[in-house]
C-alpha cells in the first residue's frame, strides 16, 4: 500500500484528489495539506511514501522549496509535482529540488495513478 500525501492550496483540488485517488487499488491517502509549510510538517509527521505537490502556493514556501525541504528531512519520500503549469524552467527547478516526476492537473486519473505507483 502506498501512503499518499496531497499538498495543494485549493480545497476543492485536495478533496477531489483525495476522493479520486483514495479509492484506487494500492493507494492510501494518509493526509492533505494546504501550504508548502503544512506539507513539509505533515510529511515529517505522517511519513508518506509519495507526496503530490502543487507548485504554486501562498505563504512563502512554494512547491519547489517544500520539495527541497521534504527531501532534506525524508529522502525516502518521493515527491511528484502536480501543477497546471507546463513551464520548462519550473519543471527543471522542481526536479533539481528532488522531485521524481511531474504531472499536469488535467491528466486523466489513470495517469495520476500510474505516476504515483511509478514514484
C-alpha positions, 0 to 999 in steps of 0.5 A, spaced: 500 500 500 502 506 498 501 512 503 499 518 499 500 525 501 496 531 497 499 538 498 495 543 494 492 550 496 485 549 493 480 545 497 476 543 492 483 540 488 485 536 495 478 533 496 477 531 489 484 528 489 483 525 495 476 522 493 479 520 486 485 517 488 483 514 495 479 509 492 484 506 487 487 499 488 494 500 492 493 507 494 492 510 501 491 517 502 494 518 509 493 526 509 492 533 505 495 539 506 494 546 504 501 550 504 508 548 502 509 549 510 503 544 512 506 539 507 513 539 509 510 538 517 505 533 515 510 529 511 515 529 517 509 527 521 505 522 517 511 519 513 508 518 506 511 514 501 509 519 495 507 526 496 503 530 490 505 537 490 502 543 487 507 548 485 504 554 486 502 556 493 501 562 498 505 563 504 512 563 502 514 556 501 512 554 494 512 547 491 519 547 489 522 549 496 517 544 500 520 539 495 527 541 497 525 541 504 521 534 504 527 531 501 532 534 506 528 531 512 525 524 508 529 522 502 525 516 502 519 520 500 518 521 493 515 527 491 511 528 484 509 535 482 502 536 480 501 543 477 497 546 471 503 549 469 507 546 463 513 551 464 520 548 462 524 552 467 519 550 473 519 543 471 527 543 471 527 547 478 522 542 481 526 536 479 533 539 481 529 540 488 528 532 488 522 531 485 521 524 481 516 526 476 511 531 474 504 531 472 499 536 469 492 537 473 488 535 467 491 528 466 486 523 466 486 519 473 489 513 470 495 517 469 495 520 476 495 513 478 500 510 474 505 516 476 504 515 483 505 507 483 511 509 478 514 514 484 
